[in-house]
Amino acid sequence: MFTNEQLQDLIAGKAIGDKFPYYTGNEQEIEAHIRRLFHRINRIPHIICEAEWNHFGSGYASFVEFFCYTKKNVTVESEKYGIRKEKTEGIIIDICRLAPVAIMGEDDRSKTIRIESNEILSGGYGSIISASNQLYLREEFHELGRQLKLALEEYEYALLDFEQISAPLPFQAKIPTIYKEPGDYIIMDAIFYWED
């Protein structure tokens, strides 16, 4: 999959790969490519895709996170005093900014919304980076997952599975991530990391 040298380049924040635009090393080209994929996914009927472009508001993330769902995946848990609480089940896709690879798994997100203004007051969500053993989809998400995989293939992203990235990192490194401590790193940590 990745050589030790490639993994070291990824940790250092260098783009790798022989597919456009990754071989250019141009961050703006890569970001534009990921945005085109995002817009492609949002053109799939009935799918809503939200993206975190701004490195989760701080630090640096080596990936862009998409959260994809359909309206039937949104449940209103309560509605009173002008406040609505919603829970949304969907699929996270983390798209690497440094290599043409992605990972996919399930997540559920919650938000509290002021009904009158549609203002989001609070929310919560998880990450498949911190729980890499969640890189699977329940049967109810297979069709949505299939459509998302087709879009990834169209944009030449390889979808990595848990077995490919769960082995221990084969060398000592200091990865700028909040998810793991040195000594606990797996291959995934060299590819998908977030420094807060």
Steps between C-alpha positions, in 0.01 A plus 500: 500500500734779623877475535668622818636795302149592381364476854782727622414749223134495606595565863713793379195640314626425148255392231573165335344298219506464125143621444399856417510732687706329771809459284514879460537555875287813455275544806254725314460248216444218751246705695317587175492130406348410838244781457403361159445160664288667770281668237475172307371322812247777566361447147404141586121501549383507863852516648605788721874540548655741749874566511751628754743704289660715768712243690232475771560867581860465618832333437543290188301199381653278233148423380166656413206337672170446319183400684240354262141405572145510368199678650366166621812470721397811700292441812339781700547395861313790659343834418398739776545861609611593149789253509532183291744216572596284203706186457644412159651166408727495200834418346829679560752507218843633586680611183877530537651833395839333445424179306211382277348282774194511724338310787130453563291408804183583689429781742203662666480867568277706720406865490282740690332760278304818572191435286416864420840591356633149416810597702706204623549546874709191569595169353705189542666246276766235500791408280599184319864605542490444875307173462643346185334168576175670392591494132194296407143565391186337631269351239269801508789716373620265224319680216615844614851360541489348151412837345774676695756236397411557134567874541833427671600267216401761242741744666767228531503465878590159642274406790714347774359238735588426861733212418712722272562770759478330840855356515742673737709775341823317405738775620533756778337833426348808655166557331324833562173344612270529799357152445792278606817500705843408358545126524130440431510616138353288225546560127176699488651760735766587241231565238210653696602731784382819663719733700291725721 
